[in-house]
């Protein structure tokens, strides 16, 4: 162990996760927590303790985290701070030390991830202010997907747009990198095959992985594509946007609609939280879930086509790890791909939940550990 510590910050669309690690070659966790449900119901969770916190937004949430963490430092110093950054663009395919030039680059990418990138940058600035002598490292959600075949990254637009950066990037890469590493260490036979990983949380996407490398993703140019999410629309006909423009909506109004007012929240008119919808007897809540699981089946089929077959399916993320009902409903009628759930194992959130030919796993993801490892490597 070392007296120097690593802090990780992972700002999502509705939560902020953080971790405190000893800065050994393989970081050892000291403390982990998060602020959940940012807004009027925000709660700070550390271990088994939970308390209300005044965190109406990400900036206030970060301040609360720094205050809560102070007693746990016990005189040790923060030597490195690792940050989840959602968008790294076309060229950032590995963790990078944070400089003023890098911050400027990431700011330019903010319009492509407006729910996340500004909060990621706010965390970077807060950490630089709080720990000016620490090494600051950015880890990118897009990096894991940078080896895609060209056909999986391009749109059927004039080629100049691809050269200007209008392409499919893919997201949730830190989560997928952790799952790929877990498969390689604990399930080597599966890791060498064709695997679909379904990261289902407030944000949701699926990734097609062949021999440990991403070859396809349901998310594209922005974090809007593919699956419907807590407040994001998911896949949408571009003609709908043209219609909105013709009706007089401007870019800011459309951005707010698609990122903050759509998805499960928009469909249900009730909540963005799957837990709330599953507990509700309101018809619109049921219909929102129906659409969600329909799209889940559709995206599994699409990723299987990208892979040319399927050797395993992995569920991860808050919904993927903890909702037997969503997993079961999402796999209804999918036996043609060899996907057949064991109801008892599924109800128990077991590691292996299949009773058919294709393995189906439930694996916890750990984006913070991926960030901590990258930060420890930078310190070393």
N, C-alpha and C positions, 0 to 999 in steps of 0.2 A: 504494500500500500504506500501511498504518498500523501504528504500534507497538502499537496495541490489537488484541486478537485476540478471536475468537468460538470458544467451545467448544460442541459439540453433544453431547447425551447421549440415547441411544435404547436403553432397556432393554426387551428382548423377554422371552419366556417362558423361553428357554434361552441367551440371549446378551446382551451389552451392546456396542452399537456406539458409537463416538465419533469426532468430527472436530474438527480445529483449523483455523480459517480466519482470513485477514486480513479485517478488518471494512470492506472496500470496499463500495460500493453493490451490486456483484455479488461476493459473497464468493469469495475465491481460496483453494483448499485448500492447507494446509501439511502436514497430517498426518492420516492416517485409520487406524483400527484397530478391533479388537473383541476381546472375550473370548468365545470360542466354547465350546459344550458345558459350561456351568457345572456344577460338580460335581467328582467325582474325576478326570475327564479334561479339565479346563479348560485352555485354552491361550490365551495372549495373542498376537495376530497384529497386527503393524505392518508394513505394506509387504510385503516378501518374507521377513521374519523371523518366526519362530514359536518360542515357548518355553512350557514348562509354567509354570503359575501357581497359587498357592494361592487358589482362588476357589470355595469350596463353595456360595456363594450370591451374590445380587446385591449385598449390602452389601460383602462381601469383594472382589467384582469391581470395584466402584467405587473402593475404596481402591487396588487394584492399578493401575487406569487412571490415577489421579491421580499415583501414584508414577512410572509409566512416562512420563508426559507431561512431567514437570518439566524434564528436560534439553532438551526441544525448545522451551521457551518463550524461551530465550536472552535473558532480561532483559525481554521484552515482558510486558505485563499483559493479563489477561483482562478485556475491557470488557463482554462480554455472554455469557450462557450460555443456550442454547436447549434446551428439553426436549421430547421426545416424551411426550405424555400421552394414554393410550389413550382415556379417557372424559371427554368434556366436557359430557355431558348434553344437554338439549333446546335450550338457549339459547346456548351458547358455539359460535359459528359462525365464529370467526376467532381468530388468535393473541392472547394477552392477557399483559400484564405481570403478574408473579406478586406477589401481596400475601398477607397473612395471611388475608384474607377469601376469596381465591380458593383458597388451600390448604385451608381448611375446607370449601369447596364440593366440591373434588376428593376430599377424604377421605370425604365422604358418598356419593360415587359408587363407592368402592372395592369394595363387595359386587357390583357389576355387572361388574367386571373384576378378579377376585382374583388372577389370574396376573400382572397387569401393573401396575395402578394403585398398589398399595403400593410396588412397585419404582420406578415413576416418581416417587412422592413421596419415596422414600428418596434418589433422585438429586437432587431439588430441594433437600432439606435438606442433603445433603452439599455441593452446589455453593454454597449460601448460606453455609455455614460456611467453605468453602475460599476463596471469592471474595466477601466481604461487600460490596464496593463495586461489583460488576458488576451490570448490568441482567439480570434473570432473566425469560425469556419462555417461556410454555407454548404448545405447538402441539398441537392435538387431532386424534386419528384419526377422531373422529366428525364433525368440522366439514364435511368435503367432502360429506357426505350430507344436510345439513340442508335442502336444497331439494327433497326427495322429495315426490311427490304423496301426499296423505293416505292413499290406499288402500295405498300401499307402506310406510307407517309404522305403521299401526294393527293391533291384534288384534281378533278378534270377541269382546271382553269388554265388560261394561258401560262406558259412556262415561267414567264417573268415573275409571277406571283410566288411560285415556289422558291425561286432564287431570292426573293425579298423576305422570305420567312413565313409565307402563308402555307402551312403544311400541318400535318397531324403530328402532335408532340407526345400525347399520352401522359398520364399523371399517376399518382399513388405509387410512384416508383420506389420510394423508400420501403413501403410496406411489401411490395413485390420482391424487392431485394432481400428482405429479411426472410420471407417465406421460401424463396429459392435457396437461401443458405440453410434454412432448417431442413428442407427436403434433401439437400446434398449431404448433410451430416447425419440425419436420422432415418432417411428413407431413400437411400442411394439408387435403388432400382426404379423408383418413381421419378426421381430427379432427372434421370437420363431419358425420360420419355416425353410425351406430349401432354402438357398439364394446363388446365384452365384454372386460374385463381380468381375467385369472386370476392373482391373487397367491397363489402356492403356495410356502410355506415351512413352518417348524415350526407356524406359524399359517397358515391358508388361508381365502381367501374369493374370491368373484367379484363384480364390479361391472358393472352395466349403465350405460353412459355414452352420452348423446345430446347431440351438439353441445358436448362438453366438460363436461357437467354430469351428476352422478350422479342416476339416476332409480330405481335398484333395487340391492339388495345381498343376498347370501346370508346375511350375518350380521344378527342382529336385536337383541333387547333386551340380550343379552350377547354375548360373544365365543365362545359355544358353538355357535351355530346354523350350519346349512349343511354345509360340507365337514367330514369327519373330519380331525383334525389330529394333531400329534405325540403329544400326551397328552390332547387334548380330544375329546369324543364326536362333535361335529357334531350334526346334526338328530336329535331324539329325540321319540318319542310322549310327551306329558305323562302319559299313563297309566302309563308306566314309573316316573315319579317317585312317583305315587300308590302304586304297588305297593311301591316301596322304603320309603315311609313306613309302609305297612301292615305291612311286615316288621320294623319297629322301628328302621330307620335314622334318624338325626337329620340336621339340615340340614348340619352340618359334615362328616359322613361322606359324604353325597351330593355335597357340593361337592368334596371330595377325589377321590371316584370319577370325577366327570364332567370335572374340570379336569386331574387329575394322573395318573390311572390308566387312562384310556380311549384312544380314538383308535388310532393305529398301535401304540403300546405295548401297549394292552390287547388288541387283536386278535391281535397277533403273539406276545405274551408274551416278546418278545425285545428290542425297541428302539423308541424313538420316532423314530429317525433313518432317513430314507428310504434314505440311502446304505448303511447297514448291512443293511437289509431287501433291497435289490436285490442285494447281494453274497451273501446267504444262500441255502442250499438247503433250509432248514427249511420244511415245508409251511405252517405258520401264518404265516410271513413272506410267502409267496406269496399266501395268502388275504387278508392285510391289504392288500396292494397291489391285489389284485382289487377289493376293496370301495372303495378309494380312487379308482381310475380309473372305477369304475361311478358313484360319486357325482359325479365330475368331469363325466362326460357328462351326467348328470341336471341338474346345476346350469347347465351351458352351455345346455341346452335351456330351462330355466326363465328364464334371463336373456334369451335370444333372444325368448321370448314376451313378457317385459316390454317389450322394445324394439320388438316388432312386426316383427322381421326382424333381419338381421345384415349389417353392412358390413365388419367386421374383428374379429379375435380377437387379443389380446395376451397372451403369457405373461411373467410377471415373478416375482420372489422367488427364493430359493435353489434350490428344486426347479424352478420354472417356467423359470428361466434356464439351468439346468445339467443337466437330466435329459431327454435325447432319448427314453428309453424311456417315461417317464411321459407326455410330450407325445404320443407315437405311440399308446400304449395308450388314453389319454384321448380321442383323436379317432377311434378305431375305430368305424365305423358312423355317422359324423357327416356323411357326404357329402350327406345330404338338406338340410343347412344350407349347403352349398357349401364345407364344410371338408375339404380334401384335402391331406395333407402330401407334400412332396418329401422322400423318405427321406434323400438325400444331404445336402441343406441342413440338415435336422433334426439329423442326426448331427454336423454341424459347428457346431451352435448358431448358425447364421447369423442375420442380421437378419430376412430374409424366408425363410420355410420352407414356403410354400404352392406347390402346383402346380394348384390349382383356382381357382374364381372369386372366393373370398373371401380377402383378404389375411390371413396369419397371421404375426405378428411376435414376435420374442424381444427384449425391451427390458430392460436393467438398470434397476432402480429406484434411487432415491437419496433416501431420506427425510431423511438428514442435510442435504442441500443445501436442501431445502424449509425445514427448521428454521433453517439458517444465514441464508437469505434473510429469513425473518421476523424474526430477531434483528437483522440488519443494518438492516432497516426501522425497528425500534424504536429503535435507536441513532441513526439519522438524524433 
